[in-house]
Amino acid sequence: MTFNLFAFASNGWVMATDQAPMRRAGSPREAIRTKERTIKIEWDKSSAVASCCSGDEAALQIARAIVAASRTGALDRIDRSDIRGELRRIANEALAAEEARLGRNWVRDLPRELIAVFGADSAWRVRATGTTAVHPLISSTCCSVYIGDTANAATFFSQRYYRDFLAKRTVKQLLTLLAHSVLEAHSLDPESVEGLNILTYENGRGYEFLDDSKLSHLKTRSSEIFRLLEAELFRE
């Protein structure tokens, strides 16, 4: 399983994921993953494209194909209304290449998704299971989005406390919420969700991968929130 959250802020966005290994392309749903950790967030400095993905490693191939297209400037020359079709084409070509490579081992109907973000506010959700579907994520109407192999109750936190009709929070204000969500997802399913990785984009400051010190601070705050909420819920 993977657990990924993306959220628009009033001054940028936050992307938070776990680091549990992804399925190898062509593996069945119940396949054991062999890697200890997988970095699911990718950021390409030259093209200013960031992405996170879930499912099998074919989703990573789609993300990398989108980065390659962006590097050539091909996506820059396309109107926003036409980007959806181009992203769909890129995803389908990447899936076709994986199917040709794997042959009978290819599993097309795995839950396979990614979020690709171009710069400050152009974000897209790509679902590549069976028929590829591409949807824009609009900062003015969308707060947070979850992608993952299966449902996890930890999505409650972003759905309850950062809903679309609420005022946008800043990047710094969102860090604890998204980190706590990922860490609680691990508590609910420790065999499938593991680790924490966060990438932020803040207007005027650019991109930042949170280092171990900042992640450790967020883990401590998450533990404090759990203990406080537990105490309040069971207070007589």
Buried (B, 14 or more C-beta within 10 A) or exposed (E): BBBBBBBBBEBBBBBBBBBBBBBBBBBEEEEEBEEEEBEBBBBBEEBBBBBBBBBBBBBBBBBBBBBBBBEEEEBEEBEEEEBBEBBBBBBBBBBEEBBEEBEEEBBEEBBBBBBBBBEBBBBBBBBBBEEBBBBBBEBEEBBBBBBBBEEBEBBEBBBEBBEEEEEBBEBEBBBBBBBBBBBBBBEEBEEBBBBBBBBBBBEEEEBBBBEEEBBEBBBEBBEEBBEEEEEEEEEE
